[in-house]
Amino acid sequence: MNYTGIALTAFLFSILFDLYIIKSRLLTRAVFWTSYAIILFFQLITNWWLTSREIVMYDPDAIIGLRIASAPAEDLFFGFALVLSVMNLWIYWGKKGIQKK
């Protein structure tokens, strides 16, 4: 599986995780989209900085080729999946009362 496939799989899984497994339905809340917009702004800056200086490079055969802020579009899908999944786990563990040791 290439980076495109992994990013899209993570993206779709994070949506299913939110809506049907954890059922927190963050995707339906304005607070999530506001938070994500802030995170996305900094993700684009970081992606641009890392890829334009060739600190991080991608195999052209593993991505679709569309770049946003010098980074593959797949990074946006993967970043979205990470943010949504972590926020869902935070809510889930908060409801379960898991405490720091």
N, C-alpha and C positions, 0 to 999 in steps of 0.2 A: 504494500500500500504506500502511495506517495504522500507528500505533505498535504496536498489538496484533499485527498481522501480522508486523512486523519483529521484535518481541521473541520471538514464538513460533518464527519461522524461525531466529533466532539460537540459541534454546534447543535446538531439534532438531538444528541443524547441530553445535553444540558436543558433543552426545551422540554423534552419528555420528563426529565428528572424534576423540573420545576412544576410542571402542570399535573403530572400523573403519579409520580413516586413520592416526592416530599409534599406535594400539594400546597406549597406556600403561595403559588400564583404571583410571584414577583413580577412577571411579565405584564401583569394587568395593573401594576401600580405606578403612578407617576414618580414616586420617590426612587424607584429603581432606575427609570429612564433618565432622571436628573443626575443620579449618581454615575450612571454609565456614561453620560455625556462628558462629565468631568474626567473620568478615567480615560475615555477615548481620546480626548484632547492630549493628555500626557502620553498616551500610548503612541499616538502618531508622531509626536516630537521625538520620543525615544527611538521608535522604529527608524525615523528619518536619520537620526544621528548615527545609529549603529550600522545601518545599511549603506548610507552614502559615504561613509569612511571605510567601508569594507571590513568592519570589525566582525560583522555577521554577514555571511554570504549564503545564497541558496542555489542549489543545483537547478538550472533552467528546465531540466527534464522532470523535476519533481513538483513544479508549480505551474499554474495556468498562464503566468506571464503578466497579468494585470498588476500594476504596482500603484500603491497609494502612499504618498509621502516616502517614496523610494523603497518601500517594503512591499512584499507580496500581499495581495488582497487576502490571502488565506490567513495572514496574521490577525486580521480583524475578526474572522470567524473563531479562530483559536482563542484570542483574547476575550471575546464575548463569552465563550464557553467557560473559560476559567473564572471570570468575574461572576457570572450567574451561578455556577456550581458552588463556588466558595461562599457566596451570600446565602444560598440555600442551605448549605451545611451549617453555617453559623446559626441560622434560624432553627434548624432541626435540633442541633445540639443544645441550643438555648432552651428550647421547649422541654428537652429531656433532662435538663438540670445537670448536665455534665460540667463539673467544676475543674479548675486548674489544680494540679497537685503541687 
